[in-house]
Amino acid sequence: MLLTSLLLIVFAVLGAPLFAIIAASAMLGFYHAEIDLSLVAIEFFGLAETPILVAIPLFTFAGFVLSESRAPHRLVNLSQALLGWLPGGLAIICLVVCALFTAFTGASGVTIIALGALFYPALRDAGYRDQFSLGLITTSGSLGLLFAPSLPLILYGVVAGASIDDLFLAGLLPGMLLVFVLAIYSYWANRALRVPWTPSSGAELCGAFKESLWELPLPVLVLGGIYSGYFAVSEAAAVTVIYVFFVEVLVLREIPWHRLPGIIRESMVLVGAIFMILGMSLASTNYMIDIGVPERLFNLVDTYVYGQASFLFALIVFLLCLGAILDIFSALVLVVPLITPVATRYGIDPIHLGILFLATMELGYLTPPVGLNLFISSFRFERSIVSIYRSTLPFFLVLLCAVFLLAYIPWLSLVLVR
């Protein structure tokens, strides 16, 4: 058993697919415990019957369609016309647009690649320092993970058995807090940059509104429907796909019909990978619960941790390290089932835990030495990884302070839910 476990670790380090490693470990555990391996297939069948999972492929497809159209470009133009006069206004625009874009696509890397090409030259032309511009775009890529209809929020609800509607509500204030603290920092760091308002600015604003007329109702329609309770999550996903397809393919015609099969394929490859990992991890989770892993973990933590405050501190440090080596989807399905029962024993609400988990994992994308956003940004902008480290450090420290506020003030996560 020990030799097999070591082999699986070696295969994982060498780049074997995560779902294969999880599946092998689960089936080996079932085999040694003399449990029928059909349990794995049963977990997949139960997963297929979960109604909320319909939202994942729908939101993913809509996000890919938006990223392939000129919608991000129009959104940037409109935001610049609205807030370009404010000191640090373009930086604040970058934060808000990237957060919204990540909320719909569910992938920080897609945001850095798709919007980085728009914002980086614009920030440089507006007089922002190169190091600040790199740090801003790299950090902004993961800001939207707490806003509906974020896929990580949905997955956390599925894995932890928490209400996804409650998670969408709970993520609103914390997500706004993260954007707000970075907006304050951006304003302070660029307070000398100011673009005066001119008579032509009004004409530019009208033109930008006219260009974005079709995209503007989308956040109001989808997010308003979800937060008001008028739409269920799966219904909001269907409305999003219909609206995005109608606007980008039929009205604006920015996505030709011959490109749709490629977009569908790319988006569904991501969805398939998520579902494979999720199905295998549910089977693995059941095995770990059967052999008492959560209880052992609690006993281990209880030996070194004294009370809720110290547990929250240890959890943040652990998640920062975890986010540096695992993508958020893998971390969700591997770690959440283990830490949820331990956190419950310390009196931490599962909804509060979910928001803290995702907010800290956002920081994990920026944690050296292997934070995912750092490498994506280094590749995208052709800069050394060390220069990306330096550029993101101030943003990392600001966000870290905000994460500690979220950890020790649960009201921020729970007030809208209750």
VMD Tcl script that draws the C-alpha trace (Angstrom):
set ca {
  {0.00 0.00 0.00}
  {2.82 2.40 0.91}
  {4.71 1.60 -2.29}
  {1.58 2.17 -4.37}
  {0.95 5.52 -2.68}
  {4.52 6.61 -3.40}
  {4.10 5.62 -7.06}
  {0.93 7.70 -7.31}
  {2.75 10.71 -5.84}
  {5.56 10.27 -8.39}
  {3.04 10.04 -11.25}
  {1.31 13.21 -10.01}
  {4.63 15.09 -9.90}
  {5.42 13.88 -13.43}
  {2.17 15.41 -14.69}
  {-0.34 12.54 -14.74}
  {-3.98 13.77 -14.96}
  {-5.35 14.64 -11.55}
  {-8.59 12.68 -12.01}
  {-6.56 9.54 -12.78}
  {-4.51 9.92 -9.58}
  {-7.65 10.52 -7.48}
  {-9.46 7.59 -9.12}
  {-6.53 5.22 -8.59}
  {-6.15 6.19 -4.94}
  {-9.90 5.80 -4.32}
  {-10.12 2.40 -6.02}
  {-7.03 1.12 -4.22}
  {-8.51 2.23 -0.93}
  {-11.82 0.51 -1.69}
  {-9.98 -2.62 -2.79}
  {-7.95 -2.88 0.42}
  {-11.07 -2.16 2.48}
  {-12.95 -4.86 0.51}
  {-15.58 -2.38 -0.69}
  {-17.25 -2.97 -4.06}
  {-15.64 -0.78 -6.74}
  {-19.06 -0.13 -8.25}
  {-19.31 2.65 -5.66}
  {-17.23 4.84 -8.00}
  {-19.78 4.41 -10.79}
  {-22.59 5.08 -8.31}
  {-20.97 8.40 -7.36}
  {-20.82 9.41 -11.03}
  {-24.47 8.51 -11.46}
  {-25.39 10.58 -8.41}
  {-23.35 13.47 -9.77}
  {-25.20 13.32 -13.09}
  {-28.51 13.64 -11.23}
  {-27.49 16.88 -9.49}
  {-29.63 19.62 -11.11}
  {-27.32 22.50 -10.19}
  {-24.46 21.11 -12.28}
  {-26.36 22.04 -15.44}
  {-25.22 25.59 -14.74}
  {-21.52 24.78 -15.13}
  {-21.40 23.97 -18.88}
  {-23.86 26.77 -19.65}
  {-21.94 29.49 -17.82}
  {-18.63 28.18 -19.18}
  {-19.87 28.30 -22.79}
  {-21.26 31.82 -22.32}
  {-17.94 32.98 -20.87}
  {-15.96 31.56 -23.79}
  {-18.29 33.24 -26.30}
  {-17.87 36.60 -24.54}
  {-14.09 36.25 -24.49}
  {-14.00 35.52 -28.24}
  {-16.16 38.54 -29.12}
  {-15.34 42.26 -28.86}
  {-17.39 42.60 -25.68}
  {-14.30 43.06 -23.44}
  {-13.04 45.85 -25.72}
  {-16.38 47.67 -25.58}
  {-16.54 47.27 -21.81}
  {-13.08 48.81 -21.43}
  {-14.02 51.78 -23.65}
  {-17.18 52.44 -21.65}
  {-15.38 52.20 -18.32}
  {-12.64 54.54 -19.50}
  {-15.21 57.10 -20.63}
  {-16.94 56.91 -17.23}
  {-13.98 56.92 -14.85}
  {-10.98 57.96 -16.94}
  {-10.94 61.42 -15.30}
  {-10.44 59.97 -11.79}
  {-6.84 59.65 -10.46}
  {-6.07 55.96 -10.86}
  {-9.37 55.68 -12.76}
  {-8.07 53.33 -15.45}
  {-6.61 51.06 -12.77}
  {-9.97 50.94 -10.97}
  {-11.65 50.17 -14.29}
  {-9.23 47.29 -14.79}
  {-10.12 45.86 -11.36}
  {-13.88 46.02 -11.94}
  {-13.85 44.73 -15.53}
  {-11.49 41.85 -14.72}
  {-13.59 40.89 -11.68}
  {-16.78 40.74 -13.77}
  {-15.03 38.86 -16.57}
  {-13.58 36.26 -14.19}
  {-16.99 35.81 -12.53}
  {-18.47 34.75 -15.88}
  {-15.53 32.71 -17.20}
  {-14.46 31.18 -13.87}
  {-10.80 31.22 -14.94}
  {-8.22 33.81 -13.89}
  {-5.81 32.76 -16.63}
  {-8.39 33.50 -19.34}
  {-8.88 36.98 -17.87}
  {-5.15 37.77 -17.86}
  {-4.72 36.58 -21.45}
  {-7.92 38.09 -22.87}
  {-7.97 41.45 -21.06}
  {-4.25 41.86 -20.54}
  {-3.85 42.64 -24.24}
  {-6.35 45.51 -23.81}
  {-5.35 46.94 -20.45}
  {-1.57 46.69 -20.41}
  {-0.95 49.02 -23.40}
  {-3.71 51.35 -22.18}
  {-2.17 51.59 -18.70}
  {1.29 52.25 -20.14}
  {-0.03 54.94 -22.50}
  {-1.86 56.62 -19.63}
  {1.40 57.00 -17.69}
  {1.12 54.15 -15.18}
  {4.41 52.59 -14.07}
  {5.28 49.32 -15.77}
  {5.67 47.46 -12.48}
  {2.30 48.72 -11.21}
  {0.56 47.77 -14.49}
  {1.95 44.22 -14.42}
  {0.98 43.74 -10.78}
  {-2.50 45.12 -11.34}
  {-3.35 42.86 -14.28}
  {-1.82 39.78 -12.66}
  {-3.78 40.39 -9.45}
  {-7.06 41.35 -11.13}
  {-7.24 38.00 -12.93}
  {-8.64 36.18 -9.89}
  {-10.77 38.93 -8.28}
  {-14.12 37.69 -9.57}
  {-14.16 34.27 -7.89}
  {-16.54 35.48 -5.15}
  {-19.14 36.97 -7.50}
  {-22.03 35.04 -9.06}
  {-22.05 33.08 -11.30}
  {-18.50 31.99 -10.41}
  {-17.88 28.29 -11.08}
  {-15.75 27.82 -7.93}
  {-18.68 29.08 -5.81}
  {-20.96 26.52 -7.45}
  {-18.43 23.72 -6.99}
  {-17.89 24.57 -3.34}
  {-21.63 24.34 -2.79}
  {-21.74 20.92 -4.45}
  {-18.74 19.52 -2.58}
  {-19.60 20.99 0.84}
  {-23.36 20.46 0.54}
  {-23.99 24.19 1.07}
  {-26.73 26.30 -0.52}
  {-25.39 27.82 -3.74}
  {-27.94 30.64 -3.57}
  {-26.63 31.50 -0.08}
  {-23.04 31.36 -1.34}
  {-23.87 33.79 -4.16}
  {-25.31 36.22 -1.61}
  {-22.47 35.66 0.85}
  {-19.78 36.40 -1.74}
  {-21.17 39.81 -2.68}
  {-19.83 41.96 0.18}
  {-16.46 40.14 0.52}
  {-15.92 40.36 -3.24}
  {-16.70 44.07 -3.17}
  {-14.33 44.50 -0.22}
  {-11.42 42.93 -2.15}
  {-12.07 45.16 -5.16}
  {-12.52 48.22 -2.91}
  {-9.23 47.86 -1.00}
  {-7.32 47.44 -4.26}
  {-9.15 50.43 -5.74}
  {-8.08 52.56 -2.74}
  {-4.48 51.40 -3.17}
  {-4.60 52.11 -6.92}
  {-5.99 55.60 -6.26}
  {-3.27 56.35 -3.70}
  {-0.42 54.93 -5.80}
  {-1.46 56.97 -8.86}
  {-2.88 60.08 -7.23}
  {-0.69 62.30 -9.44}
  {-2.27 60.92 -12.63}
  {-5.33 62.90 -13.62}
  {-6.99 63.19 -17.04}
  {-9.00 66.44 -17.27}
  {-12.63 66.31 -18.40}
  {-13.08 68.01 -21.78}
  {-16.14 68.77 -23.93}
  {-15.20 65.86 -26.18}
  {-15.38 63.51 -23.17}
  {-19.19 63.72 -23.20}
  {-19.31 62.66 -26.83}
  {-16.95 59.76 -26.10}
  {-19.17 58.66 -23.22}
  {-22.28 58.70 -25.40}
  {-20.47 56.74 -28.10}
  {-19.23 54.15 -25.60}
  {-22.74 53.71 -24.19}
  {-24.12 53.24 -27.68}
  {-21.49 50.59 -28.52}
  {-22.15 48.68 -25.28}
  {-25.93 48.91 -25.46}
  {-26.36 45.16 -25.93}
  {-23.89 44.02 -23.22}
  {-25.05 46.39 -20.46}
  {-28.27 44.52 -19.60}
  {-26.44 41.20 -19.11}
  {-24.99 41.74 -15.59}
  {-28.25 43.37 -14.46}
  {-30.36 40.56 -15.93}
  {-28.29 37.65 -14.62}
  {-26.94 38.97 -11.30}
  {-30.14 40.83 -10.50}
  {-32.17 37.70 -11.19}
  {-29.93 35.54 -8.98}
  {-29.59 37.96 -6.04}
  {-33.30 38.81 -6.06}
  {-34.27 35.13 -6.06}
  {-36.22 35.47 -9.31}
  {-33.88 33.03 -11.10}
  {-32.51 29.77 -9.82}
  {-28.83 29.29 -10.67}
  {-29.52 26.83 -13.50}
  {-32.22 29.14 -14.90}
  {-29.82 32.10 -14.78}
  {-27.26 30.02 -16.68}
  {-29.79 29.23 -19.41}
  {-30.80 32.89 -19.69}
  {-27.12 33.89 -19.93}
  {-26.41 31.47 -22.78}
  {-29.51 32.48 -24.73}
  {-28.79 36.19 -24.35}
  {-25.07 35.95 -25.15}
  {-25.72 33.72 -28.18}
  {-28.46 36.02 -29.45}
  {-26.33 39.18 -29.10}
  {-22.88 38.01 -30.20}
  {-23.89 35.54 -32.92}
  {-27.22 36.76 -34.30}
  {-27.29 40.53 -33.66}
  {-23.68 41.77 -33.65}
  {-22.40 38.77 -35.65}
  {-18.94 38.93 -34.09}
  {-18.83 35.14 -33.71}
  {-19.23 33.50 -37.15}
  {-21.12 30.23 -37.26}
  {-18.04 28.27 -38.35}
  {-16.22 29.25 -35.12}
  {-18.95 27.97 -32.82}
  {-17.90 24.28 -32.94}
  {-14.38 25.23 -31.85}
  {-15.66 27.40 -29.00}
  {-18.02 24.65 -27.86}
  {-15.21 22.11 -27.93}
  {-12.79 24.30 -25.92}
  {-15.40 25.13 -23.30}
  {-16.63 21.57 -22.93}
  {-13.10 20.19 -22.55}
  {-12.79 22.38 -19.45}
  {-16.22 21.25 -18.22}
  {-15.37 17.59 -18.80}
  {-12.16 17.92 -16.82}
  {-14.05 19.54 -13.93}
  {-16.70 16.80 -13.90}
  {-14.13 13.99 -14.06}
  {-12.20 15.44 -11.12}
  {-15.42 16.07 -9.19}
  {-16.83 12.58 -9.73}
  {-13.63 10.83 -8.75}
  {-13.10 13.08 -5.76}
  {-16.58 12.34 -4.39}
  {-15.74 8.64 -4.41}
  {-12.38 9.35 -2.79}
  {-14.06 11.56 -0.18}
  {-16.46 8.78 0.81}
  {-13.52 6.44 1.34}
  {-11.67 8.98 3.50}
  {-14.80 9.54 5.59}
  {-15.26 5.76 6.01}
  {-11.73 5.31 7.35}
  {-12.04 8.33 9.66}
  {-9.62 10.81 8.05}
  {-11.60 13.93 9.16}
  {-11.56 12.73 12.78}
  {-7.81 12.06 12.65}
  {-7.22 15.45 11.07}
  {-9.27 17.14 13.80}
  {-7.30 15.35 16.52}
  {-4.03 16.43 14.88}
  {-5.17 20.04 14.55}
  {-6.56 20.04 18.09}
  {-3.12 19.15 19.40}
  {-1.49 22.31 18.05}
  {-4.41 24.74 17.60}
  {-6.22 26.39 20.50}
  {-9.58 27.85 19.61}
  {-11.28 29.29 16.57}
  {-8.95 32.28 16.08}
  {-5.78 30.21 15.87}
  {-7.52 27.70 13.60}
  {-8.50 30.46 11.18}
  {-4.91 31.74 11.12}
  {-3.54 28.24 10.47}
  {-6.17 27.69 7.77}
  {-5.19 30.86 5.90}
  {-1.50 29.88 5.94}
  {-2.36 26.37 4.75}
  {-4.59 27.63 1.92}
  {-1.95 30.11 0.76}
  {0.51 27.24 0.40}
  {-2.15 25.07 -1.24}
  {-3.10 27.76 -3.75}
  {0.52 28.04 -4.82}
  {0.66 24.42 -5.97}
  {-2.93 23.47 -6.92}
  {-5.53 25.06 -9.17}
  {-8.71 26.10 -7.42}
  {-10.88 23.30 -8.85}
  {-8.49 20.60 -7.65}
  {-8.16 22.22 -4.24}
  {-11.93 22.43 -3.87}
  {-12.60 18.77 -4.48}
  {-9.56 17.48 -2.58}
  {-9.47 19.67 0.52}
  {-12.97 21.00 1.23}
  {-14.39 17.60 2.31}
  {-11.55 17.29 4.82}
  {-11.54 20.77 6.35}
  {-15.33 21.29 6.49}
  {-16.01 18.90 9.42}
  {-12.93 20.21 11.27}
  {-14.04 23.84 10.81}
  {-17.57 22.94 11.97}
  {-16.20 21.65 15.27}
  {-14.58 25.05 15.81}
  {-17.95 26.74 15.24}
  {-17.23 28.12 11.76}
  {-20.26 28.45 9.49}
  {-19.86 26.46 6.22}
  {-20.90 29.52 4.19}
  {-18.28 31.69 5.93}
  {-15.73 28.90 5.41}
  {-16.49 28.78 1.69}
  {-16.00 32.52 1.20}
  {-12.78 32.46 3.21}
  {-11.57 29.41 1.27}
  {-12.10 31.05 -2.13}
  {-10.75 34.46 -1.06}
  {-7.57 32.86 0.25}
  {-7.21 30.70 -2.85}
  {-7.34 33.91 -4.89}
  {-4.20 34.94 -3.00}
  {-2.71 31.52 -3.64}
  {-2.63 32.38 -7.34}
  {-0.10 35.11 -6.40}
  {1.96 33.11 -3.90}
  {5.57 32.31 -4.90}
  {7.15 30.13 -6.02}
  {4.49 28.52 -8.24}
  {1.35 30.69 -8.08}
  {-0.55 30.09 -11.33}
  {-1.23 33.74 -12.17}
  {2.46 34.56 -11.82}
  {3.45 32.12 -14.53}
  {0.58 33.03 -16.84}
  {1.47 36.70 -16.56}
  {5.18 35.98 -17.06}
  {4.38 34.07 -20.24}
  {1.81 36.58 -21.50}
  {3.95 39.71 -21.03}
  {7.35 38.06 -21.62}
  {8.80 39.15 -18.29}
  {10.95 37.26 -15.82}
  {9.11 35.54 -13.04}
  {11.13 37.56 -10.50}
  {9.87 40.86 -11.93}
  {6.29 39.53 -11.74}
  {6.90 38.58 -8.07}
  {8.01 42.13 -7.27}
  {5.15 43.74 -9.16}
  {2.44 41.73 -7.36}
  {3.87 42.02 -3.82}
  {2.07 45.29 -2.82}
  {-1.24 43.97 -4.17}
  {-0.69 40.67 -2.35}
  {-0.14 42.42 0.99}
  {-3.23 44.61 0.56}
  {-5.38 41.58 -0.27}
  {-3.90 39.59 2.60}
  {-5.10 42.26 5.06}
  {-8.58 42.05 3.50}
  {-8.60 38.24 3.79}
  {-7.82 38.47 7.52}
  {-10.73 40.90 7.88}
  {-13.00 38.35 6.16}
  {-11.71 35.59 8.42}
  {-12.27 37.37 11.72}
  {-15.41 39.34 10.82}
  {-17.84 36.61 9.66}
  {-20.60 39.22 9.53}
  {-19.21 40.32 6.15}
  {-19.99 36.89 4.69}
  {-23.20 36.11 6.55}
  {-25.17 39.36 6.87}
  {-26.91 39.08 3.49}
  {-27.63 35.38 3.97}
  {-29.25 35.88 7.36}
}
mol new
graphics top color blue
foreach p $ca { graphics top sphere $p radius 0.5 }
foreach p [lrange $ca 0 end-1] q [lrange $ca 1 end] { graphics top cylinder $p $q radius 0.2 }
display resetview
